[in-house]
Amino acid sequence: MKELTTDIKIGDCLEVLKKFPDNSFNLIITSPPYADSRIDNYGGITPDKYVEWFLLRTKEFYRVLKPNGTFILNIKEKAVNGERHTYVLELILEMRKQGWLWTEEFIWHKKNCHPGKWPNRFRDAWERCLQFNKSKKFDMYQENVMVPMGDWVKTRLKKLGKNDVIRFNSNSGSGFGKNISNWVGRNMAYPSNVLYFATETSNKNHSATFPKALPEWFIKLFTKEYDWVLDPFLGSGTTCEAAYELKRNSVGIDIVVDYVKMAKKKVKEVEYLLMEKGRRYG
Ligand SMILES: C[S@@+](CC[C@H](N)C(=O)[O-])C[C@H]1O[C@@H](n2cnc3c(N)ncnc32)[C@H](O)[C@@H]1O
């Protein structure tokens, strides 16, 4: 039977990761502390210092990520003095200088964001999930995240026009084209880069948790069973929980001892539940 490892460590990820060899992980997925936020909780970093602080860590992430691995960074710039701060944009540019490729940007649409009113903006219902890679050739298992086509397709495919049975190039000259008749008989399609997940904060004792579906989705897309996943800002342990359930090895790091305890407890519960269900890994 093949054993799974879930290693949850306490400390600053910058220091903890120094003990890991180069090219250790297939996927790094994380949601770091946001600039200036939760200062009373785990030490916010001011927006102006954020890039400098984060770059020291992304350098380590680069070293421990395998050449064909992926780094998913969930982040959103806050509004400072009436405008959006530019630290996320600056971070992307600086990370490219470190050697990262900014391959893609997913939007996490928070289906259940809180209603609210501000004088100059609407409620914030989305966050970025930035995708970085070390090389243009990275592991990606697209079939693992396919979605049902939906009922609209039945009507659309009932009667095909002459442009539907050939590859029809977009009139806009964008270079995009499609052959609608290829969809006949298919139930599943590839998803878009907008992800719809409801936030989950209840009974987790951590104020900024991932919905489990979020790390699950990226783990399925970028890793296979027994690959290695890292969350260097683990929080309540959601990434390690999702990794374990999907039979991936994982390492999680957090600087706050209570969060580390919470994450360890959560993973133990998941292990126990899966054993109870008689699901033995091998
Ligand atoms: C936004 S939360 C992550 C939440 C997590 N995605 C979850 O689902 O619970 C960020 C976490 O980073 C931790 N943290 C802050 N600075 C850190 C550092 N230098 N090294 C490791 N963890 C750190 C905080 O304690 C906090 O739990």
The ligand as an ORCA input file, in Angstrom:
! r2SCAN-3c Opt
* xyz 0 1
  C      -5.214     34.204      4.098
  S      -4.655     33.115      5.313
  C      -4.691     31.535      4.533
  C      -6.009     30.850      4.684
  C      -6.035     29.472      4.069
  N      -6.062     29.519      2.606
  C      -7.220     28.652      4.581
  O      -7.955     28.063      3.777
  O      -7.435     28.609      5.787
  C      -2.949     33.460      5.391
  C      -2.180     32.682      6.458
  O      -0.794     32.976      6.335
  C      -0.203     32.866      7.628
  N       1.087     33.565      7.565
  C       1.335     34.910      7.622
  N       2.639     35.147      7.448
  C       3.246     33.943      7.277
  C       4.578     33.530      7.020
  N       5.556     34.413      6.923
  N       4.840     32.200      6.875
  C       3.843     31.294      6.983
  N       2.551     31.620      7.226
  C       2.257     32.927      7.369
  C      -1.231     33.461      8.543
  O      -1.092     33.006      9.868
  C      -2.564     33.004      7.893
  O      -3.087     31.864      8.526
*
